[in-house]
């Protein structure tokens, strides 16, 4: 079995939502740091019920901007 995680593909015109684990993999950071960024409101996220989701497009924009808000 591969240790690579499955990532949703972006469909033309539709942005996919990522969970915390997937967002960490894209950003190359640990979950603890991502949760700190959320708590400090330094990264854009969506709360759906008790779940936290991230727009793949917004994460890529955040990376291009140098990781600051």
C-alpha positions in Angstrom: 0.0 0.0 0.0 1.3 3.5 -0.9 1.9 6.1 1.8 0.7 8.8 -0.5 -2.7 10.2 0.4 -5.6 10.5 -2.0 -6.3 14.1 -3.0 -9.5 15.3 -4.7 -8.9 16.6 -8.1 -10.2 20.0 -9.1 -13.0 19.8 -11.6 -13.2 22.7 -14.1 -15.2 25.5 -12.5 -15.7 23.7 -9.2 -13.3 24.2 -6.3 -12.7 21.1 -4.1 -12.8 21.3 -0.3 -10.0 19.7 1.7 -9.9 18.5 5.3 -7.2 19.4 7.8 -5.0 16.4 6.9 -5.1 17.2 3.2 -4.5 20.9 3.8 -1.4 20.0 5.9 -0.1 17.8 3.1 -0.4 20.6 0.5 1.1 23.2 2.8 3.8 20.9 4.1 3.1 21.7 7.7 1.9 19.7 10.8 -1.6 19.8 12.0 -0.7 21.7 15.2 0.7 24.6 13.1 -2.4 24.6 10.9 -4.7 24.7 13.9 -2.6 27.6 15.3 -3.0 29.5 12.0 -6.8 28.9 12.2 -6.9 30.1 15.8 -5.0 33.3 14.9 -7.3 33.8 11.9 -4.2 33.9 9.6 -5.6 31.4 7.0 -9.0 31.2 5.4 -11.2 28.2 6.2 -14.8 27.1 6.2 -16.6 25.6 9.2 -19.2 23.1 8.1 -20.9 21.9 11.3 -18.0 20.7 13.5 -15.7 20.1 10.5 -13.1 22.5 9.2 -12.6 22.6 5.4 -10.2 24.5 3.1 -10.6 25.6 -0.4 -7.8 24.3 -2.5 -7.8 27.5 -4.6 -7.6 29.7 -1.5 -4.7 27.6 -0.1 -2.8 28.0 -3.3 -3.4 31.7 -3.3 -2.3 31.9 0.4 1.0 30.1 -0.6 1.6 32.5 -3.5 1.1 35.5 -1.2 3.9 34.2 1.0 1.6 32.5 3.6 0.4 35.7 5.2 -3.1 37.2 5.4 
